[in-house]
Amino acid sequence: MKVKPEISFENLEVAFASKSDGELKKMYFIFATINNNLAVSVGTKLANWAFALKLPIKGLMKNTMFGHFCGGESIEDCQQVVDKLSEFNVKSILDYSVEGKGDEESYEATKKEILRTIKRSAGDDNIPFAVFKVTGLGDFKIMTKIQSGKKLSTKELTAFERAKNRVDELCLEAFKVGTKILADAEDSWYQDVLDTMVYEAMEKYNRESCVVYNTFQMYRHDMLDRLKEAHKTAKMKGYILGVKLVRGAYMEKERERAEKKGYPSPIQPDKLSTDRDYDAAVKYCVENIDTICLVSGSHNEQSNLMLTELLSKFNINSKDDRVYFAQLYGMSDNISFNLAHAGFNIVKYVPYGPVEKVMPYLSRRAEENTSVAGQSSREFELIKREIKRRKISKK
Protein backbone atom coordinates (compact mmCIF):
# COMPACT_ATOMS: atom_id res chain seq x y z
CA MET A 1 0.00 0.00 0.00
CA LYS A 2 1.31 3.42 -0.91
CA VAL A 3 1.63 6.12 1.72
CA LYS A 4 -1.08 8.77 1.49
CA PRO A 5 0.20 11.85 -0.35
CA GLU A 6 1.16 14.77 1.88
CA ILE A 7 -0.87 17.67 0.50
CA SER A 8 -2.06 20.79 2.27
CA PHE A 9 -4.27 23.27 0.45
CA GLU A 10 -3.29 25.72 3.20
CA ASN A 11 0.26 25.99 1.83
CA LEU A 12 -0.07 29.55 0.54
CA GLU A 13 3.58 29.93 -0.43
CA VAL A 14 3.07 27.21 -3.06
CA ALA A 15 -0.48 28.35 -3.92
CA PHE A 16 0.60 31.89 -4.85
CA ALA A 17 4.19 31.23 -5.96
CA SER A 18 3.33 32.39 -9.49
CA LYS A 19 1.99 35.77 -8.29
CA SER A 20 4.07 38.89 -7.71
CA ASP A 21 3.13 41.25 -4.86
CA GLY A 22 1.49 43.56 -7.40
CA GLU A 23 -0.57 40.71 -8.91
CA LEU A 24 -1.63 39.62 -5.45
CA LYS A 25 -2.87 43.14 -4.64
CA LYS A 26 -4.85 43.17 -7.90
CA MET A 27 -6.40 39.81 -6.93
CA TYR A 28 -7.31 41.31 -3.56
CA PHE A 29 -9.23 44.10 -5.29
CA ILE A 30 -10.99 41.70 -7.71
CA PHE A 31 -12.14 39.25 -5.05
CA ALA A 32 -13.11 42.05 -2.67
CA THR A 33 -15.45 43.21 -5.45
CA ILE A 34 -16.71 39.70 -6.32
CA ASN A 35 -17.36 39.07 -2.64
CA ASN A 36 -19.96 41.85 -2.74
CA ASN A 37 -23.19 40.64 -4.37
CA LEU A 38 -24.44 44.15 -5.09
CA ALA A 39 -21.14 45.21 -6.65
CA VAL A 40 -21.23 42.13 -8.93
CA SER A 41 -24.80 42.75 -10.01
CA VAL A 42 -24.33 46.47 -10.68
CA GLY A 43 -20.78 46.10 -12.09
CA THR A 44 -21.63 43.49 -14.73
CA LYS A 45 -24.69 45.47 -15.86
CA LEU A 46 -22.61 48.65 -16.15
CA ALA A 47 -19.84 46.87 -18.07
CA ASN A 48 -22.30 45.34 -20.55
CA TRP A 49 -23.99 48.72 -20.94
CA ALA A 50 -20.62 50.45 -21.52
CA PHE A 51 -19.67 47.95 -24.25
CA ALA A 52 -23.08 48.35 -25.88
CA LEU A 53 -22.49 52.11 -26.03
CA LYS A 54 -18.93 51.56 -27.26
CA LEU A 55 -17.42 53.37 -24.26
CA PRO A 56 -13.63 52.94 -23.88
CA ILE A 57 -13.56 50.45 -20.96
CA LYS A 58 -11.60 47.66 -22.67
CA GLY A 59 -8.35 48.65 -20.95
CA LEU A 60 -10.03 48.68 -17.55
CA MET A 61 -11.51 45.20 -18.11
CA LYS A 62 -8.15 43.83 -19.28
CA ASN A 63 -6.56 45.10 -16.09
CA THR A 64 -9.27 43.67 -13.81
CA MET A 65 -11.84 40.91 -14.38
CA PHE A 66 -10.81 39.93 -17.92
CA GLY A 67 -7.11 39.93 -17.10
CA HIS A 68 -7.64 37.76 -14.04
CA PHE A 69 -10.05 35.14 -15.41
CA CYS A 70 -9.01 35.04 -19.11
CA GLY A 71 -5.78 34.23 -20.94
CA GLY A 72 -6.15 36.90 -23.61
CA GLU A 73 -8.13 37.85 -26.70
CA SER A 74 -6.59 35.20 -28.99
CA ILE A 75 -4.80 31.85 -28.88
CA GLU A 76 -1.51 33.70 -29.38
CA ASP A 77 -2.29 36.05 -26.46
CA CYS A 78 -2.70 33.02 -24.18
CA GLN A 79 0.86 31.83 -24.72
CA GLN A 80 2.20 33.92 -21.87
CA VAL A 81 -0.31 32.36 -19.45
CA VAL A 82 0.40 28.84 -20.76
CA ASP A 83 4.15 29.39 -20.28
CA LYS A 84 3.73 30.85 -16.79
CA LEU A 85 1.48 28.01 -15.61
CA SER A 86 3.81 25.38 -17.10
CA GLU A 87 6.68 26.72 -14.96
CA PHE A 88 4.73 25.36 -11.99
CA ASN A 89 3.71 22.07 -13.72
CA VAL A 90 0.16 23.31 -14.32
CA LYS A 91 -1.17 22.57 -17.82
CA SER A 92 -3.75 24.58 -19.81
CA ILE A 93 -6.95 24.08 -21.79
CA LEU A 94 -7.61 26.85 -24.33
CA ASP A 95 -11.32 27.57 -23.88
CA TYR A 96 -12.86 29.76 -26.60
CA SER A 97 -15.50 31.52 -24.50
CA VAL A 98 -17.37 33.56 -27.10
CA GLU A 99 -21.09 32.88 -27.40
CA GLY A 100 -22.15 32.82 -31.04
CA LYS A 101 -25.12 34.63 -32.59
CA GLY A 102 -27.00 31.39 -33.14
CA ASP A 103 -26.80 31.31 -36.94
CA GLU A 104 -24.96 29.08 -39.42
CA GLU A 105 -22.22 31.63 -39.96
CA SER A 106 -21.41 31.84 -36.23
CA TYR A 107 -21.51 28.02 -35.85
CA GLU A 108 -18.96 27.69 -38.66
CA ALA A 109 -16.78 30.44 -37.18
CA THR A 110 -16.83 28.72 -33.76
CA LYS A 111 -15.94 25.37 -35.32
CA LYS A 112 -12.97 26.91 -37.15
CA GLU A 113 -11.70 28.56 -33.96
CA ILE A 114 -11.95 25.32 -31.97
CA LEU A 115 -10.11 23.53 -34.79
CA ARG A 116 -7.35 26.08 -34.25
CA THR A 117 -7.21 25.23 -30.52
CA ILE A 118 -6.98 21.52 -31.41
CA LYS A 119 -4.12 22.15 -33.83
CA ARG A 120 -2.40 24.35 -31.21
CA SER A 121 -2.75 21.57 -28.63
CA ALA A 122 -1.16 18.98 -30.94
CA GLY A 123 2.19 17.80 -29.64
CA ASP A 124 2.26 20.32 -26.78
CA ASP A 125 2.29 18.57 -23.38
CA ASN A 126 1.35 21.86 -21.75
CA ILE A 127 -2.02 21.89 -23.58
CA PRO A 128 -3.31 18.30 -23.31
CA PHE A 129 -7.00 19.03 -24.06
CA ALA A 130 -9.26 21.04 -26.33
CA VAL A 131 -12.88 21.81 -25.38
CA PHE A 132 -16.17 22.67 -27.08
CA LYS A 133 -19.85 23.30 -26.41
CA VAL A 134 -22.24 21.56 -28.81
CA THR A 135 -24.58 24.59 -28.73
CA GLY A 136 -21.73 26.65 -30.17
CA LEU A 137 -21.98 24.42 -33.25
CA GLY A 138 -25.73 24.08 -33.74
CA ASP A 139 -29.18 25.31 -32.73
CA PHE A 140 -30.23 24.22 -29.21
CA LYS A 141 -33.89 24.83 -30.16
CA ILE A 142 -33.68 22.02 -32.73
CA MET A 143 -32.00 19.76 -30.15
CA THR A 144 -34.78 20.59 -27.66
CA LYS A 145 -37.41 19.58 -30.25
CA ILE A 146 -35.63 16.27 -30.87
CA GLN A 147 -35.42 15.43 -27.16
CA SER A 148 -39.09 16.29 -26.63
CA GLY A 149 -40.04 13.98 -29.52
CA LYS A 150 -41.29 16.65 -31.92
CA LYS A 151 -40.97 16.20 -35.67
CA LEU A 152 -38.39 18.33 -37.46
CA SER A 153 -38.91 20.16 -40.73
CA THR A 154 -36.63 19.35 -43.67
CA LYS A 155 -34.73 22.58 -43.02
CA GLU A 156 -34.26 21.70 -39.33
CA LEU A 157 -33.11 18.17 -40.18
CA THR A 158 -30.47 19.58 -42.53
CA ALA A 159 -29.32 22.08 -39.89
CA PHE A 160 -29.07 19.32 -37.29
CA GLU A 161 -26.99 17.16 -39.63
CA ARG A 162 -24.60 20.08 -40.06
CA ALA A 163 -24.28 20.39 -36.27
CA LYS A 164 -23.54 16.66 -35.96
CA ASN A 165 -20.93 16.91 -38.71
CA ARG A 166 -19.21 19.80 -36.92
CA VAL A 167 -19.00 17.79 -33.70
CA ASP A 168 -17.54 14.83 -35.59
CA GLU A 169 -15.08 17.05 -37.45
CA LEU A 170 -13.67 18.37 -34.16
CA CYS A 171 -13.41 14.91 -32.58
CA LEU A 172 -11.80 13.47 -35.72
CA GLU A 173 -9.22 16.28 -35.77
CA ALA A 174 -8.37 15.63 -32.09
CA PHE A 175 -7.98 11.93 -32.94
CA LYS A 176 -5.73 12.71 -35.93
CA VAL A 177 -3.37 15.06 -34.08
CA GLY A 178 -3.23 12.96 -30.90
CA THR A 179 -4.88 15.29 -28.40
CA LYS A 180 -7.94 14.93 -26.14
CA ILE A 181 -11.21 16.85 -26.43
CA LEU A 182 -13.86 17.63 -23.82
CA ALA A 183 -17.54 18.18 -24.61
CA ASP A 184 -19.16 20.53 -22.09
CA ALA A 185 -22.45 19.60 -20.41
CA GLU A 186 -25.46 21.83 -21.02
CA ASP A 187 -29.16 22.13 -20.16
CA SER A 188 -31.05 18.96 -19.26
CA TRP A 189 -33.82 19.51 -21.83
CA TYR A 190 -31.46 18.80 -24.72
CA GLN A 191 -28.54 17.05 -22.96
CA ASP A 192 -29.67 13.61 -24.19
CA VAL A 193 -29.21 14.74 -27.80
CA LEU A 194 -25.71 16.04 -27.05
CA ASP A 195 -24.84 12.80 -25.25
CA THR A 196 -25.81 10.76 -28.31
CA MET A 197 -23.44 12.80 -30.52
CA VAL A 198 -20.57 12.53 -28.05
CA TYR A 199 -20.98 8.78 -27.50
CA GLU A 200 -21.05 8.20 -31.26
CA ALA A 201 -17.70 10.03 -31.43
CA MET A 202 -16.33 7.95 -28.53
CA GLU A 203 -17.33 4.76 -30.31
CA LYS A 204 -15.29 5.88 -33.34
CA TYR A 205 -12.24 7.45 -31.69
CA ASN A 206 -11.86 5.96 -28.17
CA ARG A 207 -10.91 2.43 -29.22
CA GLU A 208 -7.17 2.51 -28.48
CA SER A 209 -6.89 5.54 -26.22
CA CYS A 210 -9.21 8.15 -24.71
CA VAL A 211 -9.72 11.04 -27.11
CA VAL A 212 -13.31 12.23 -26.51
CA TYR A 213 -14.72 13.04 -23.05
CA ASN A 214 -18.31 13.75 -22.03
CA THR A 215 -19.22 15.92 -19.02
CA PHE A 216 -21.42 14.67 -16.19
CA GLN A 217 -23.12 17.28 -13.98
CA MET A 218 -23.54 15.69 -10.57
CA TYR A 219 -26.09 18.25 -9.39
CA ARG A 220 -28.57 16.14 -11.35
CA HIS A 221 -30.03 13.38 -9.20
CA ASP A 222 -29.98 10.87 -12.06
CA MET A 223 -26.38 11.49 -13.11
CA LEU A 224 -24.62 8.78 -11.12
CA ASP A 225 -26.91 6.18 -12.74
CA ARG A 226 -26.35 7.78 -16.16
CA LEU A 227 -22.58 7.54 -15.65
CA LYS A 228 -22.82 3.83 -14.80
CA GLU A 229 -25.12 3.21 -17.77
CA ALA A 230 -22.72 5.04 -20.13
CA HIS A 231 -19.86 2.91 -18.80
CA LYS A 232 -21.84 -0.30 -19.29
CA THR A 233 -22.57 0.68 -22.91
CA ALA A 234 -18.93 1.62 -23.55
CA LYS A 235 -17.71 -1.76 -22.27
CA MET A 236 -20.30 -3.59 -24.34
CA LYS A 237 -19.32 -1.69 -27.51
CA GLY A 238 -15.59 -1.88 -26.80
CA TYR A 239 -14.50 1.72 -26.30
CA ILE A 240 -13.00 3.72 -23.43
CA LEU A 241 -15.39 6.06 -21.63
CA GLY A 242 -14.00 9.60 -21.27
CA VAL A 243 -15.51 11.23 -18.19
CA LYS A 244 -15.30 14.80 -16.97
CA LEU A 245 -17.06 15.28 -13.65
CA VAL A 246 -18.43 18.62 -12.44
CA ARG A 247 -20.95 19.58 -9.81
CA GLY A 248 -22.72 22.09 -12.10
CA ALA A 249 -23.71 25.73 -11.86
CA TYR A 250 -27.18 26.35 -13.33
CA MET A 251 -29.51 24.96 -10.67
CA GLU A 252 -31.83 27.98 -10.52
CA LYS A 253 -32.42 27.92 -14.29
CA GLU A 254 -33.20 24.17 -14.22
CA ARG A 255 -35.57 24.42 -11.25
CA GLU A 256 -37.42 27.42 -12.67
CA ARG A 257 -38.03 25.69 -16.01
CA ALA A 258 -39.20 22.48 -14.32
CA GLU A 259 -41.67 24.43 -12.17
CA LYS A 260 -42.91 26.52 -15.07
CA LYS A 261 -43.46 23.52 -17.37
CA GLY A 262 -44.75 21.21 -14.62
CA TYR A 263 -42.22 18.37 -14.67
CA PRO A 264 -40.10 17.02 -11.76
CA SER A 265 -36.89 19.00 -11.22
CA PRO A 266 -33.79 17.08 -12.35
CA ILE A 267 -31.73 18.81 -9.64
CA GLN A 268 -30.57 17.22 -6.39
CA PRO A 269 -32.58 18.17 -3.28
CA ASP A 270 -29.54 19.76 -1.59
CA LYS A 271 -25.79 20.35 -1.85
CA LEU A 272 -25.05 17.40 0.42
CA SER A 273 -26.62 15.05 -2.17
CA THR A 274 -24.56 16.63 -4.95
CA ASP A 275 -21.36 16.24 -2.93
CA ARG A 276 -22.23 12.62 -2.11
CA ASP A 277 -22.86 11.71 -5.76
CA TYR A 278 -19.80 13.62 -6.98
CA ASP A 279 -17.52 11.71 -4.65
CA ALA A 280 -19.26 8.42 -5.49
CA ALA A 281 -18.72 9.14 -9.21
CA VAL A 282 -15.00 9.88 -8.64
CA LYS A 283 -14.66 6.60 -6.72
CA TYR A 284 -16.52 4.67 -9.46
CA CYS A 285 -14.22 6.08 -12.17
CA VAL A 286 -11.03 5.22 -10.24
CA GLU A 287 -12.31 1.72 -9.48
CA ASN A 288 -12.86 1.24 -13.23
CA ILE A 289 -9.71 3.01 -14.42
CA ASP A 290 -8.96 0.32 -17.01
CA THR A 291 -12.04 1.33 -19.01
CA ILE A 292 -12.62 4.94 -17.86
CA CYS A 293 -10.44 8.05 -18.18
CA LEU A 294 -11.24 10.81 -15.69
CA VAL A 295 -11.04 14.58 -15.53
CA SER A 296 -12.22 15.72 -12.10
CA GLY A 297 -13.38 19.33 -12.51
CA SER A 298 -13.76 20.45 -8.91
CA HIS A 299 -13.05 23.47 -6.73
CA ASN A 300 -13.97 21.45 -3.63
CA GLU A 301 -10.94 20.77 -1.44
CA GLN A 302 -12.32 17.56 0.07
CA SER A 303 -13.16 16.01 -3.30
CA ASN A 304 -9.68 16.79 -4.63
CA LEU A 305 -8.02 15.37 -1.52
CA MET A 306 -10.20 12.26 -1.73
CA LEU A 307 -9.11 11.66 -5.34
CA THR A 308 -5.41 11.84 -4.37
CA GLU A 309 -6.08 9.26 -1.65
CA LEU A 310 -7.96 6.99 -4.06
CA LEU A 311 -5.07 7.07 -6.52
CA SER A 312 -2.76 6.06 -3.69
CA LYS A 313 -5.12 3.31 -2.53
CA PHE A 314 -5.37 1.78 -6.02
CA ASN A 315 -1.63 2.19 -6.69
CA ILE A 316 -2.22 4.55 -9.61
CA ASN A 317 0.75 6.76 -10.39
CA SER A 318 0.12 10.47 -9.77
CA LYS A 319 1.25 11.17 -13.35
CA ASP A 320 -1.01 8.51 -14.91
CA ASP A 321 -2.49 10.09 -18.05
CA ARG A 322 -5.90 8.56 -17.29
CA VAL A 323 -6.55 10.95 -14.38
CA TYR A 324 -6.51 14.76 -14.41
CA PHE A 325 -7.62 17.39 -11.91
CA ALA A 326 -9.12 20.56 -13.45
CA GLN A 327 -9.91 24.04 -12.17
CA LEU A 328 -10.69 27.40 -13.77
CA TYR A 329 -7.94 29.90 -14.44
CA GLY A 330 -8.01 32.64 -11.81
CA MET A 331 -9.65 30.45 -9.17
CA SER A 332 -8.63 27.89 -6.53
CA ASP A 333 -4.88 28.33 -7.01
CA ASN A 334 -4.39 26.82 -3.55
CA ILE A 335 -5.80 23.55 -4.96
CA SER A 336 -4.20 23.62 -8.43
CA PHE A 337 -0.68 24.66 -7.48
CA ASN A 338 -0.42 22.43 -4.41
CA LEU A 339 -1.61 19.40 -6.40
CA ALA A 340 0.85 20.21 -9.19
CA HIS A 341 3.62 20.69 -6.61
CA ALA A 342 2.81 17.21 -5.26
CA GLY A 343 3.19 15.73 -8.76
CA PHE A 344 -0.40 15.29 -9.97
CA ASN A 345 -1.81 16.06 -13.45
CA ILE A 346 -3.43 19.50 -13.23
CA VAL A 347 -5.12 21.53 -15.97
CA LYS A 348 -6.52 25.02 -15.83
CA TYR A 349 -9.34 26.10 -18.15
CA VAL A 350 -7.97 29.27 -19.78
CA PRO A 351 -10.86 31.19 -21.40
CA TYR A 352 -10.09 33.58 -24.25
CA GLY A 353 -11.76 35.76 -26.86
CA PRO A 354 -12.32 39.46 -27.65
CA VAL A 355 -13.02 41.32 -24.38
CA GLU A 356 -16.49 42.57 -25.34
CA LYS A 357 -17.53 39.12 -26.62
CA VAL A 358 -16.37 37.32 -23.47
CA MET A 359 -18.54 39.54 -21.23
CA PRO A 360 -21.39 36.98 -20.96
CA TYR A 361 -18.83 34.42 -19.72
CA LEU A 362 -17.32 36.89 -17.22
CA SER A 363 -20.75 37.92 -15.96
CA ARG A 364 -21.63 34.29 -15.27
CA ARG A 365 -18.26 33.65 -13.64
CA ALA A 366 -18.77 36.58 -11.25
CA GLU A 367 -22.34 35.55 -10.47
CA GLU A 368 -21.37 31.91 -9.92
CA ASN A 369 -18.67 33.02 -7.49
CA THR A 370 -21.25 34.85 -5.41
CA SER A 371 -23.77 31.99 -5.60
CA VAL A 372 -21.40 29.13 -4.74
CA ALA A 373 -21.48 28.93 -0.95
CA GLY A 374 -18.35 30.55 0.43
CA GLN A 375 -16.29 30.28 -2.79
CA SER A 376 -15.41 33.95 -3.23
CA SER A 377 -15.07 34.42 0.55
CA ARG A 378 -12.63 31.52 0.70
CA GLU A 379 -10.56 32.92 -2.21
CA PHE A 380 -10.55 36.39 -0.64
CA GLU A 381 -9.49 35.01 2.75
CA LEU A 382 -6.55 33.09 1.25
CA ILE A 383 -5.35 36.17 -0.65
CA LYS A 384 -5.48 38.28 2.53
CA ARG A 385 -3.55 35.63 4.44
CA GLU A 386 -0.85 35.40 1.74
CA ILE A 387 -0.39 39.20 1.67
CA LYS A 388 0.00 39.10 5.47
CA ARG A 389 2.43 36.14 5.29
CA ARG A 390 4.63 37.95 2.78
CA LYS A 391 4.72 41.09 4.93
CA ILE A 392 5.84 39.08 7.96
CA SER A 393 8.44 37.10 5.98
CA LYS A 394 10.00 40.35 4.72
CA LYS A 395 10.52 41.74 8.25
N, C-alpha and C positions, 0 to 999 in steps of 0.2 A: 504493500500500500504506500502510495506517495504521501509525503508530508503536505498538509494543507498550505497553500501559498500564503505568504505573509504580505497582506495588502491592507493599507489603511487609506481610506478616502479622505482622512483628515490631514494627510501629509500635504500641506499647502505649498511648501517649497518646491515639491515636484509638480503639483497641480498648476502652479502659475510660473513655472520656470521659463516658459516661452514669452512671458509678458514683461516689458520694461516698466519702470515706475510710472512713466507717462501713460502707457497703455492701461495700466491698472487703475489709474485715476479716471481715465475715460470710461472704463468699465463701471467704476463706482457711480459715475453720473448716469450712465445708461440704465443700470439696474435700480438705482434710486428712483428713476422716472417710471420704469416698468412696474416697480413695486407699488405704484400709486394708480389704482384703478381709474380714477377720474382723469389723471394726466394721460393715461393710455387712450382712453376713449376720446378725449378732446384732441390730443396730439395727432392721432391717426386720421381723424376727420379733417383737421386743419391741413395736414400734409397732403392728403388726397385732393382737397380743395385747391391748395396752392399749385399742385401739378396740373390740375384741370384748367387753372387760369394762366398757366405757363409762367408762374412766378419763379425767380431764380433761387430755388432752395436745394438744388441738386448737390452743391458743395456741402451744405449743412448736413444733408442726409448721409453723404459719403463719409463724413467725419463722425457720425453718430450711429444711428440704428443700422443703416445699410453697411457701413464699414465694419460693424461688429459682427453681424449675422450673415453677411454675404462675402464671397471671395472676390467679387469684381463684376464688371459689366460684360465680360467676355471670357471664353476659355483661356485666352492668353493672359488676361488680367489675373486669373486665379493661380497662375504659376507660382507667384510669390508666396501665397498661402500654402500651396501644396509643398513647396520646398521647406518652408518654416516648420510645418507640421511633421514632415519626414525627418527633420533633425532630431525629433523626440520620439521616433518610431510610430508616429500616428499617420495612418494612410487617409486618403481622400476619396470621396465620391463627388464628381461634378454633377450638380443637380440644377438643370435648366428650369428656373422657377417662374417663367413667364406664362401667364394664362392666356390662351389664344382667344380669338374673337368668335370661335365656334362656327367657322365656315371652312370649306375645302382648302382654300388658300392657306389659312392659318394652320390647319392640320398638317399640310405638306411642309410648311416652314418649320414646324415643331419637329416633325420626323427628321428633316435634314439636319437640324441642330443636334438632335440626340445621336444621329449617326456620327456627327463630328466628335461628340463626347466618347463614343465607342472607339472610334479610330484613335483618339488621343489616349485612351486607356490602354490600348494594345501595347503589350510589351513593357509597360511601366508598372513595376511592383508597387509604386506609391499610389496608383489609382486602380485598385483591383476590380472595381465595379462601375457599371453605368446604371442609370435609373430612368424610368419613364412612367407617366400616367396614361392609361388607355384613353381617358377622356380628353387628353391633349391631341389624340390622333383620330377621334371620331365623335359623333354626336351622341351624348348621353341620353337624349330624349328617345332616340331610336332603340338604344339598349334597354331603356326602361320599358318601352312597348314590348320588346321581345320577352323580357322577364315576366311581364304581366300577362303574356299569352295573346297579345293583340296582333292582328295580321298587318304586315308591312306592305306599303305600296311598292311598285316596281322601282321607283326612284329611291325609296328608303332602303330597299334590299341592295341596290347597287352601292349606295353610300356605306352601308354596313360592310359589304365585301371589301371596299377600299380600306376601311378601318382595320379589318382583320388582316389584310395584306400588309398594312403599315406595321402592325405588331409583329407579324412574322418576319418582315424585312429587318427589323431591329434585332430580333432574337437570332436570326440567321447570321447577321453581321458580327454579333458578339461571339457566336460559335466559330465563325471563320477566323477571327483575329485572336481567339483564345482568351477572351475576358468573360466576366460574369455580368448578368443584367438583372436588375430588380424591378418587378412590376408593383407599383404602389397600390394599396387597397383604397377603395372609394365607398360611395354610399351603398347601403344594403339593398336598395330597390333596383340596382342594376349590377351588383357585385357578382351574381351568379353567371352573368353573361361574360364579364371580364375573366372570371375564373376559367370558364370553358376555353377561351382563347389562350390563356397562359398555360393551361395543362396540355393543350394541343402542341404548344411550342416545346414544353418539357418532354413530351413523348418523342418529338423529333430530335431534340438537341441535348438531352440529359442522359444519353445512353452510357457514355464512357466516363464523363465527368459532369459536375453540376455547373450548368451555364445559366439557366433561367430559374429565377426565384419568384414565388408568389408571397404576398403579404397577408398575414392573419391578424385581424384586430381582436384582441382578447376581451375588449369591453362588450363584445357580443356574447350572449349566454350560450349560443350554439357553436361557438368557434372551436372549442376543444374537440368536440365530436367531428366537426368538419375537417379539422387537421388530421385526425385519425383515419377518417374516411378517405381523404386525399392520399394518405400514406398507403393505405390498403390498395387503392387503385394503382398507384405508382408501382408497388411491388408486383401486382398482378400483371401489369403491362410491361414491366422490365425497365423502368427508368428511375433515376435518382430524384427524390423530391427536394426541391429548393425551397426553404422556409425562411421568411423574415417575420419575426414576431414583434408586434407593437401592442401597446395597450389601446391606443386610439384617442382621438381628440374632438370628435364631433357628436358627443352624446346628446346635447340639447337639440340639435337639428334633427337627429333620428327620433327622439322622443316626441318632439312637436309634430312631425309628419305622421307618426303612428297614431297619435291622439286625434289629429285632424281627419285622417282617413279611416279611423276606426279599426285598426288591426293591432295585435299585441306588439308591444315594443320589443325590438331585438336586443335591447341594451340590458346589461347586468343590473340587478337590483341595487347594488352598492359597490363602492371601490374595493372593499374586502373581497368580493366575489371575483372582480377583475384580477386583483393581485393573485388570488388563489389559482385561477385558471392560467394566468400568465406563467407562473412558476411551474405549474403542472405541465404546461406545453414545453417549456424549456427542458424539463426532466425527461419528457417523452422523446424529444428530439435527440438528446444526448444518449439515451438508452438505445436508440435506433440509429446511431451515427453511421453505421455501414450503409444505410439506404436513405439517410436524410442529411442534407447540409444546412447549417443554421447560421442566420444572422440575427442576433438578439439586439433589437433596437429599443433600448431602455435607458431612462434617466433615473431609475430607481436603484439606490445603492444596494439594497438587500438582494434584489434580483441579480444584479451583476456579481455580487459576492457569492451568491448561491451557485451561479454558473461556473465560477472559478473552482469552487469546491467539488462540483460534479465532474469537471474535467479531471481533477486530481483523483477522485474516487474511481473513475473508469479508466485511469491510466492513459488519458488522451493528452498528447503533448500540447503545451500552451500555444505553439506555433502551427498546430494542425490546421491546414487550409479549409477544413470542413466546418470550422467554428470561428465566427467573427462577433465582436461586440461593436455596436454602432450608436453614436450620439450625434446631435446636431452641432454644427460649427457655431461657436459663440456661447455654448451652454455646457454645463456639467464637465468642465475641464478637470475638476478634482477626480472624477471617475475615469475619463478618457486617458489622461496623462499618467495617473497612477497605475492603471491597468497596462498601458504601454510600457511603463518603466519596469513592471514586473514580468514583461515578456509575452504578453497576450496580443492577439490580432485585433487591432482597433482601427475603425474607420470613422471619419467625420463626414457627414453630409455637408458639402460646401455649395450652397445655393449661389446662382449667378444670373445675370441678365441686366438690361438697361434699368437704371434706378427707378424711373417712373413706372416701368412695366412690372417691377418686382414689388411694388407697393401693396397689392393684395396679399402677397405672401408675408410681407413684413407686418402688415396689420394683423393677420391671423396669428403670427408668431408672438406678437406682443399680447394679444388677447388670450392666447393659450397659456402664456406665462402667468397671467393674472388669475386664470381659471383653475390651473393645476394647483391643488392644495399645497401651499408652502414652497412651490418651486422657485419663484422669483425671490422670496424672502430668504431661502436657503442660499441661493447664488449671492445675494447681496451681503449676507452675513459672512460668507467665506471670503469675499473680496475685502470687506472691512478688517477681518482678522489677518489677512495677508499683508495689507498696508501697515497694520500695527506691528506685525512680526518683523517686517523689513525695517521699520523705524527703530525697533529695539535692537535688532542685529547690527545696525550701523553705529550704535552708541559705543 
